[in-house]
Each structure stands twice: as structure tokens, then as C-alpha cells.
Amino acid sequence: MLARSLLLVASLSIPGALRAEQTPAEKAGFAPRLTIYLAKGAPDACGSGCDRWIAIEGQVDNGAASRVRRFLAGIKDPQLPIYLHSPGGNVEQSYVIGRLLHTRRAVARVGQTIATACAAGSQLDAACLKIKNAGGEVEGDLTTYHAMCNSACGYLFLGATSREVAPDAALAVHNSKLVFAIHGHPPPQLLAEFRRRQTASSDRDRAAYIATMGISRELDDLIRTVKFENLHVLTRAELYKFGIDTRPLAETVWKLEKGNWPYVSKFAVLKRENGSSFRTMEWRLFCENRNRVPLMFAAEIDEKTAGKSTIMMTAGSDATREIGGSPVQTGKYEMWSGAVQPEMVKAMLTSHALQVRESRPMPDGKTDMAKFDLDMTGLASAWTQLGASCSPATTSQKSPWPAGPRPNVSAAPSAAP
């Protein structure tokens, strides 16, 4: 009987008997197999001087690693950024791909590629997938808004040596689910013992992989607490603490928001100087109103500070041309809005950065000063689009600012449970 049981365990341990499953919500809106292709966009589409990137999207299937290996072998530039948009899939394949990216010292970001040759609103039909899998360069646009890298995709992402998660994208984790291919009718005790051993082995593999990628073991501790049926979207503080995205300032690109009152907006999350938390901030530029351009700033209030803050902004080399003032506090947010002269707008469009200086009185009587540069890449293109979207009726109104603007970056994409 013992010999028969031992043979049973050996048969159950055949490679390929285990795989990580996904929740139905994770699978929605993604191709059933991982797609890898080279994409090309407008100038500065993927950053200053960057117009080409590698897109990896869809579910991580059983043959994904071999396809990624062949694809990367044909890419001469190892520093092309890789944009990931995936609900997860096979964990073991993600480990293999992650190690490939680690060896390559890859730059990875969470973002979705929208192929321009595909029908509007569809990136998953057979015709579009044929274009993406044809092997050539695919023209497209990049967006981080609601882009996601969940579950097993996170392990792939951790393999890169440079990792960036935009404020409006999501990196989500949960514990894997092991599914066994069982033949015959093994005793319940034997099956329970096999499940325990395989689960322990899976936990050890994950912990070792995370450590090898230079990530804090606290991430593994967190993953163990998240049930498979759920997803935990990593907060900005967790991304920083675990060593995943260690930028003290993370930004979105400038983006045109259409509607009754079109505007160009940009979000940023800034690490507080005296702590590990982050503040979300937003800038909005509206349609030109005669000889001025409305600019709005909004941010979460730091409850630990006393009194009002002051925010000042400068673009270009002329430090005397400065805009800003004291925001008005409304609930959990503070807002400032003002008029920007045409000369200042020209300086913003031609500058690489907007110099921001925010002073805030502290309870001890001292002043906390935060200085940072806001990237202006992409503003010129978005500003041109805004000009085309502005109607004469829009630009002639006297009060262009919304009644109650709020920073509104949703970390969890709608497709996530």
C-alpha cells in the first residue's frame, strides 16, 4: 500500500500538473495569449526623444516565455522601454520572462498601446491581433490611464531593472491558485499532503524570485494575505517602500480632456519630505481667453500642516516671470486658479520642465519647502489639440474654471475586481 501511494505521488508530480488560474474579471478585455510587438508613435510618445517601444499585452499563456525570448533576440536596442498591459496568467512563465528582462536590464512601464490601424474601440478582434502579430512595426498611441499589470504580470514587471508605474495605472497582486491534474482516486490524506507540499514549494519559489529581483520581502508577506479571489492594488507608498518604483515624483503625460469645457491636464504624485506618504496633484490648462490662459492647480491637503500653503511656478530661464499664489482649501483639497500671460505659455511650451516651489507652514513655526520640476514633454502636442477643440463660445466666457475640481486618479482599473 505504501509503495502504491509513493507511485501515486510521483505521478501527480509530473511537470505541468500545476498552473495558476485567473478570476473571470481578470480575463475580461484581454487576448487569451500574450502578444509582443514593436510599436511606433509620435515624437516623445514614450518620453523625451522616445518614439518606439515594445508592447507586451494579453494573458500570460503557457508558451509566452519562448515567444518573448525569440522576440527580444531580434531587438538590437536593449533599452527600448517595455509597456505592459496584462491581467496575469501562468506564474511560472512570468518568472521565466522576468528573468529574461532582468538579464537584459530592461526598462518596464505599465501602459496600454492603442494600434491606430485597428478599428476604433477594438484592439482584440482577429484583424487587429493579426496586425500586432505580423512581426512588423505597429503604429500606435500610448496611454497609462487605467492600464494594468495584475497577478502574474506583476512578476514579469519585477524582472525589469527600471520600473515605472504612472499615477493613473495599476500594479495589483494576489495569491496564486494551484490547480492539480489528478488521475485516479488517491486517498484524501495523500491528496491533502500533496497540496500542502506544492503550496509550500510555490511560496518558496515566489519568495526567492522576489528577493532575486531586489524587491523587499514585505511584498511577499503582503501577497500571502491577499486571497486569490481578490486583488490588492499597490499604493504609491507600497510601490516605493517595496522598492518597485522608487521615484519620489511620478507623473502622467499631459493629456487632452474633451467635453463641454476641454482642457489639458497632468497628474503627479509627490513623496512628502518628512514621511513615506505621497500627495496627488493636478494641473489644468484651459482654452485661451483673449490674452490670457486659465491655469488651475489642485492637490490633497496635508493634514499635518497648519495654515495655507503657497505654490509658485516658473518656466524657462526667466525666474522673474512667475505665477501662483495661495490655494483655497475646500474639504480635503486645496485649489488655486489664475491667469497665465501668453509669454508664460510660450515659455512652458518650449521648456523641458516647469519649476514648482511649494511652501507650507509647519506646526512648529518652521516652513516646509518642496521644490520639484514638472516634466513638460508632450504639452506642446496636447496644447495644439486643445486649440483645435476650443470653440469660439468656449473661449469667450468669463469664468472658465470648474466649480469644484478635484484630483481624480483612479488606481484600480474598472476591469479589476
C-alpha positions as CSV (number, residue, x, y, z in Angstrom):
1,M,0.0,0.0,0.0
2,L,2.9,2.4,0.9
3,A,4.6,1.6,-2.4
4,R,1.4,2.2,-4.3
5,S,1.0,5.6,-2.6
6,L,4.5,6.6,-3.4
7,L,3.9,5.8,-7.1
8,L,0.8,7.9,-6.9
9,V,2.7,10.9,-5.6
10,A,5.3,10.6,-8.3
11,S,2.6,10.5,-11.0
12,L,0.9,13.6,-9.5
13,S,4.3,15.5,-9.6
14,I,4.7,15.3,-13.3
15,P,5.8,18.8,-14.6
16,G,2.8,20.7,-16.0
17,A,0.4,19.4,-13.4
18,L,0.3,22.8,-11.7
19,R,-0.8,26.1,-13.1
20,A,-2.1,29.5,-11.8
21,E,-5.7,30.3,-12.5
22,Q,-7.3,33.7,-13.1
23,T,-10.6,35.2,-12.0
24,P,-13.2,35.8,-14.7
25,A,-12.9,39.6,-14.1
26,E,-9.2,39.4,-14.8
27,K,-9.7,37.9,-18.2
28,A,-12.2,40.5,-19.4
29,G,-10.9,42.7,-22.2
30,F,-7.6,40.8,-22.9
31,A,-6.4,38.5,-25.6
32,P,-6.1,34.8,-24.5
33,R,-2.4,34.7,-25.2
34,L,0.5,37.1,-24.7
35,T,1.1,39.4,-27.6
36,I,4.6,41.0,-28.2
37,Y,5.3,43.6,-30.8
38,L,7.3,46.7,-31.7
39,A,5.3,49.9,-31.6
40,K,6.0,53.4,-33.0
41,G,4.3,56.6,-32.0
42,A,4.5,60.3,-32.3
43,P,7.7,62.2,-31.2
44,D,8.2,61.9,-27.5
45,A,5.3,59.4,-27.2
46,C,7.2,57.3,-24.7
47,G,9.3,60.1,-23.2
48,S,11.7,62.8,-24.3
49,G,13.3,61.7,-27.5
50,C,11.4,58.3,-27.4
51,D,9.0,57.3,-30.2
52,R,9.5,53.5,-30.2
53,W,8.7,50.9,-27.6
54,I,7.9,47.2,-27.0
55,A,4.3,46.4,-26.2
56,I,3.5,43.2,-24.2
57,E,-0.2,42.7,-23.6
58,G,-2.7,39.9,-23.0
59,Q,-2.8,36.9,-20.8
60,V,0.4,35.1,-20.0
61,D,-0.1,31.7,-21.6
62,N,1.9,28.5,-21.4
63,G,4.1,29.3,-24.4
64,A,4.6,33.0,-23.7
65,A,8.2,32.8,-22.5
66,S,9.6,31.2,-25.6
67,R,7.9,33.8,-27.8
68,V,9.2,36.7,-25.7
69,R,12.7,35.2,-25.9
70,R,12.7,34.9,-29.7
71,F,11.3,38.5,-30.0
72,L,13.8,40.1,-27.7
73,A,16.6,38.3,-29.5
74,G,15.7,40.2,-32.7
75,I,15.7,43.7,-31.0
76,K,19.0,45.4,-31.3
77,D,18.3,48.2,-28.8
78,P,18.1,46.7,-25.3
79,Q,16.9,49.9,-23.8
80,L,13.7,50.3,-25.7
81,P,11.1,50.7,-23.0
82,I,8.6,47.8,-22.5
83,Y,5.0,48.7,-21.8
84,L,2.9,46.0,-20.1
85,H,-0.9,45.7,-20.0
86,S,-1.9,42.2,-18.8
87,P,-4.3,40.6,-16.3
88,G,-1.8,37.9,-15.5
89,G,-1.8,34.2,-16.2
90,N,0.8,31.5,-15.9
91,V,3.1,32.3,-12.9
92,E,5.9,30.0,-14.0
93,Q,6.0,31.6,-17.4
94,S,6.1,35.1,-15.8
95,Y,9.1,34.0,-13.7
96,V,11.0,33.0,-16.9
97,I,10.1,36.2,-18.7
98,G,11.0,38.3,-15.7
99,R,14.5,36.7,-15.6
100,L,14.9,37.4,-19.3
101,L,14.1,41.1,-18.6
102,H,16.4,41.2,-15.6
103,T,19.3,39.8,-17.7
104,R,18.5,42.4,-20.3
105,R,18.4,45.2,-17.7
106,A,15.1,46.2,-19.2
107,V,13.0,49.4,-18.6
108,A,9.4,48.4,-17.9
109,R,6.3,50.6,-17.5
110,V,2.6,49.9,-17.1
111,G,0.8,51.2,-20.2
112,Q,-1.5,50.2,-23.0
113,T,-0.7,50.5,-26.7
114,I,-3.6,51.5,-29.0
115,A,-2.8,50.4,-32.5
116,T,-4.0,53.1,-35.0
117,A,-4.7,50.6,-37.8
118,C,-7.3,48.7,-35.7
119,A,-10.9,49.6,-35.7
120,A,-12.0,52.3,-33.2
121,G,-12.6,50.9,-29.8
122,S,-11.4,47.4,-30.7
123,Q,-7.9,46.1,-30.0
124,L,-8.8,42.4,-29.6
125,D,-10.6,41.3,-32.8
126,A,-8.9,38.9,-35.2
127,A,-7.9,41.6,-37.7
128,C,-6.2,43.7,-35.0
129,L,-4.4,40.8,-33.4
130,K,-3.2,39.7,-36.9
131,I,-1.6,43.2,-37.4
132,K,0.1,43.0,-34.0
133,N,1.4,39.5,-34.6
134,A,2.6,40.1,-38.1
135,G,6.2,40.9,-37.0
136,G,6.4,44.4,-38.3
137,E,6.4,47.8,-36.6
138,V,2.9,48.8,-35.5
139,E,1.9,52.5,-35.4
140,G,0.1,53.4,-32.2
141,D,-0.5,55.6,-29.3
142,L,0.3,55.1,-25.6
143,T,-1.9,55.6,-22.6
144,T,-1.3,54.8,-18.9
145,Y,-4.9,55.7,-18.0
146,H,-6.4,52.5,-16.4
147,A,-3.6,50.4,-17.8
148,M,-2.9,47.4,-15.5
149,C,-0.4,44.8,-14.7
150,N,-2.1,42.3,-12.4
151,S,-1.4,39.0,-10.8
152,A,1.3,37.0,-12.7
153,C,2.1,40.1,-14.8
154,G,3.5,41.7,-11.7
155,Y,6.3,39.1,-11.5
156,L,7.1,39.8,-15.1
157,F,7.2,43.5,-14.3
158,L,9.5,43.0,-11.3
159,G,12.1,41.4,-13.5
160,A,13.0,44.8,-15.1
161,T,15.8,46.8,-13.5
162,S,13.9,50.1,-14.1
163,R,10.3,50.1,-13.2
164,E,7.7,52.8,-13.6
165,V,4.0,52.9,-12.6
166,A,2.2,56.1,-13.6
167,P,-0.2,57.6,-11.1
168,D,-3.2,56.6,-13.3
169,A,-2.0,53.0,-13.9
170,A,-2.2,50.0,-11.6
171,L,0.0,47.2,-10.4
172,A,-2.1,44.6,-8.5
173,V,-1.2,41.4,-6.6
174,H,-2.9,38.4,-5.1
175,N,-2.1,34.9,-4.0
176,S,-2.0,32.3,-6.8
177,K,-4.3,29.4,-7.0
178,L,-2.9,25.9,-7.7
179,V,-4.9,23.6,-9.9
180,F,-4.0,19.9,-9.9
181,A,-4.4,17.4,-12.7
182,I,-5.3,14.3,-10.7
183,H,-5.7,10.8,-12.2
184,G,-7.3,8.0,-10.3
185,H,-8.7,8.2,-6.8
186,P,-6.0,9.0,-4.3
187,P,-6.7,8.9,-0.6
188,P,-7.8,12.2,0.8
189,Q,-4.9,12.3,3.3
190,L,-2.4,11.8,0.5
191,L,-4.0,14.5,-1.6
192,A,-4.0,16.9,1.3
193,E,-0.3,16.3,1.9
194,F,0.5,16.7,-1.8
195,R,-1.4,20.0,-1.8
196,R,0.4,21.2,1.3
197,R,3.8,20.4,-0.2
198,Q,3.1,22.0,-3.6
199,T,1.7,25.1,-1.9
200,A,4.9,25.4,0.3
201,S,7.1,24.9,-2.8
202,S,5.1,27.6,-4.7
203,D,5.5,30.0,-1.8
204,R,9.3,29.3,-1.6
205,D,9.7,29.9,-5.4
206,R,7.8,33.2,-5.2
207,A,9.8,34.5,-2.2
208,A,13.1,33.5,-3.8
209,Y,12.1,35.2,-7.1
210,I,11.1,38.4,-5.4
211,A,14.3,38.5,-3.4
212,T,16.4,37.9,-6.5
213,M,14.8,40.9,-8.2
214,G,15.9,43.1,-5.3
215,I,12.4,43.6,-4.0
216,S,11.5,43.8,-0.3
217,R,10.3,40.6,1.3
218,E,7.4,42.7,2.6
219,L,5.8,42.3,-0.9
220,D,5.8,38.6,-0.5
221,D,4.3,38.9,3.0
222,L,1.5,41.1,1.6
223,I,0.8,38.7,-1.3
224,R,0.3,35.8,1.2
225,T,-2.5,37.8,2.8
226,V,-4.5,38.6,-0.4
227,K,-6.9,35.8,-1.3
228,F,-6.9,34.6,-4.9
229,E,-10.5,35.9,-5.3
230,N,-9.4,39.4,-4.6
231,L,-6.8,41.9,-6.0
232,H,-4.8,44.4,-4.0
233,V,-3.7,47.4,-6.0
234,L,-0.4,48.5,-4.6
235,T,-0.5,52.1,-3.3
236,R,2.2,54.6,-4.2
237,A,3.7,54.3,-0.8
238,E,3.9,50.5,-1.1
239,L,5.4,50.8,-4.6
240,Y,8.1,53.0,-3.0
241,K,8.6,51.0,0.2
242,F,8.9,47.6,-1.5
243,G,11.5,49.0,-4.0
244,I,9.3,48.6,-7.1
245,D,9.0,52.2,-8.2
246,T,11.3,54.4,-6.1
247,R,10.7,57.7,-7.8
248,P,9.8,60.4,-5.3
249,L,7.9,62.1,-8.1
250,A,5.8,60.1,-10.6
251,E,3.8,61.9,-13.3
252,T,1.4,61.3,-16.1
253,V,1.9,62.8,-19.6
254,W,0.0,65.9,-20.5
255,K,-3.4,64.8,-21.8
256,L,-6.3,66.4,-23.6
257,E,-9.6,66.0,-21.8
258,K,-12.5,66.7,-24.2
259,G,-16.0,67.8,-23.2
260,N,-18.1,70.9,-22.8
261,W,-15.0,72.6,-21.4
262,P,-11.9,71.0,-22.9
263,Y,-8.6,71.3,-21.1
264,V,-5.1,69.8,-20.9
265,S,-4.3,68.1,-17.6
266,K,-1.4,66.4,-15.9
267,F,-1.3,64.4,-12.6
268,A,1.6,63.9,-10.3
269,V,2.2,62.1,-7.0
270,L,4.9,63.6,-4.8
271,K,6.6,62.0,-1.8
272,R,6.3,64.1,1.3
273,E,9.7,65.3,2.6
274,N,9.1,64.2,6.2
275,G,7.4,60.9,5.6
276,S,6.7,57.9,3.4
277,S,3.3,59.1,2.1
278,F,2.5,60.7,-1.2
279,R,0.3,63.6,-2.3
280,T,-1.7,63.6,-5.5
281,M,-1.7,66.9,-7.5
282,E,-3.2,68.0,-10.8
283,W,-2.6,70.8,-13.2
284,R,-5.1,72.0,-15.8
285,L,-4.7,74.4,-18.7
286,F,-7.9,75.7,-20.4
287,C,-8.7,77.3,-23.7
288,E,-7.3,80.7,-24.3
289,N,-9.5,83.6,-23.1
290,R,-8.5,86.7,-25.1
291,N,-4.9,87.5,-23.9
292,R,-4.8,85.0,-21.0
293,V,-4.9,81.3,-20.4
294,P,-6.6,79.9,-17.4
295,L,-4.4,77.6,-15.2
296,M,-5.7,75.5,-12.3
297,F,-3.8,73.6,-9.6
298,A,-5.4,71.2,-7.2
299,A,-3.9,68.9,-4.5
300,E,-4.7,66.8,-1.5
301,I,-4.2,68.8,1.7
302,D,-1.5,67.7,4.2
303,E,-3.5,67.5,7.4
304,K,-0.3,67.6,9.5
305,T,0.5,71.2,8.4
306,A,-1.0,74.4,9.8
307,G,-2.3,77.3,7.7
308,K,-2.3,77.7,4.0
309,S,0.4,76.8,1.5
310,T,1.8,78.9,-1.3
311,I,2.6,77.5,-4.7
312,M,4.7,79.3,-7.3
313,M,5.6,78.1,-10.8
314,T,8.3,79.2,-13.2
315,A,9.1,78.1,-16.8
316,G,12.3,78.8,-18.7
317,S,15.3,80.7,-17.7
318,D,13.5,83.9,-16.7
319,A,12.9,83.5,-13.0
320,T,11.2,86.8,-12.7
321,R,8.2,85.5,-14.7
322,E,6.4,83.6,-12.0
323,I,2.8,82.5,-11.4
324,G,1.0,81.2,-8.4
325,G,-0.4,82.1,-5.0
326,S,-2.2,80.7,-2.0
327,P,-4.7,77.9,-2.8
328,V,-8.2,77.9,-1.3
329,Q,-9.0,75.0,0.9
330,T,-12.2,73.1,0.2
331,G,-12.7,69.9,2.1
332,K,-9.7,67.5,1.7
333,Y,-8.3,69.5,-1.2
334,E,-6.7,72.9,-1.9
335,M,-7.1,74.7,-5.2
336,W,-5.5,77.7,-7.0
337,S,-6.6,79.2,-10.3
338,G,-5.2,82.1,-12.1
339,A,-4.5,83.7,-15.5
340,V,-1.3,82.9,-17.4
341,Q,0.0,85.5,-19.8
342,P,0.8,84.4,-23.4
343,E,4.6,84.9,-22.8
344,M,4.4,82.4,-19.9
345,V,2.5,79.9,-22.0
346,K,5.2,80.1,-24.7
347,A,7.9,79.5,-22.1
348,M,6.0,76.5,-20.8
349,L,5.6,75.1,-24.3
350,T,9.3,75.4,-25.1
351,S,10.7,74.4,-21.7
352,H,11.7,70.9,-20.6
353,A,10.3,71.5,-17.1
354,L,8.0,73.7,-15.0
355,Q,9.8,74.6,-11.8
356,V,7.4,74.3,-8.9
357,R,8.0,75.7,-5.4
358,E,5.5,74.9,-2.7
359,S,6.0,76.4,0.8
360,R,3.9,75.2,3.7
361,P,3.9,76.4,7.4
362,M,4.5,73.7,9.9
363,P,3.1,73.5,13.5
364,D,6.5,74.2,15.0
365,G,6.6,77.6,13.2
366,K,9.1,76.5,10.5
367,T,8.3,76.5,6.8
368,D,8.4,73.3,4.8
369,M,9.6,74.0,1.3
370,A,9.1,71.4,-1.6
371,K,10.8,72.0,-4.9
372,F,10.4,69.9,-7.9
373,D,10.4,70.0,-11.7
374,L,7.3,69.0,-13.6
375,D,8.1,67.4,-16.9
376,M,6.7,69.3,-19.9
377,T,7.2,66.6,-22.5
378,G,4.0,66.3,-24.6
379,L,2.5,69.6,-23.6
380,A,3.1,71.2,-27.0
381,S,1.2,68.4,-28.8
382,A,-1.7,68.4,-26.3
383,W,-1.9,72.2,-26.4
384,T,-2.3,72.1,-30.2
385,Q,-5.1,69.5,-29.8
386,L,-6.7,71.7,-27.2
387,G,-6.7,74.7,-29.6
388,A,-8.5,72.6,-32.2
389,S,-11.1,71.5,-29.6
390,C,-11.8,75.0,-28.3
391,S,-14.9,76.7,-29.8
392,P,-15.4,80.5,-30.0
393,A,-18.2,80.2,-27.4
394,T,-15.8,78.4,-25.1
395,T,-13.1,81.0,-25.3
396,S,-15.4,84.0,-24.8
397,Q,-16.8,83.0,-21.4
398,K,-15.5,85.0,-18.4
399,S,-15.4,82.2,-15.8
400,P,-13.6,79.2,-17.3
401,W,-12.8,77.3,-14.1
402,P,-14.9,74.4,-12.9
403,A,-16.9,74.9,-9.8
404,G,-15.3,72.1,-7.9
405,P,-12.2,70.4,-9.5
406,R,-10.6,67.5,-7.6
407,P,-7.6,65.4,-8.3
408,N,-9.2,62.2,-9.5
409,V,-6.7,59.4,-10.4
410,S,-8.4,56.0,-10.1
411,A,-5.7,53.5,-9.2
412,A,-7.9,50.4,-9.7
413,P,-8.9,49.9,-13.3
414,S,-12.6,49.2,-13.9
415,A,-11.8,45.7,-15.1
416,A,-10.2,44.8,-11.7
417,P,-12.4,43.0,-9.1
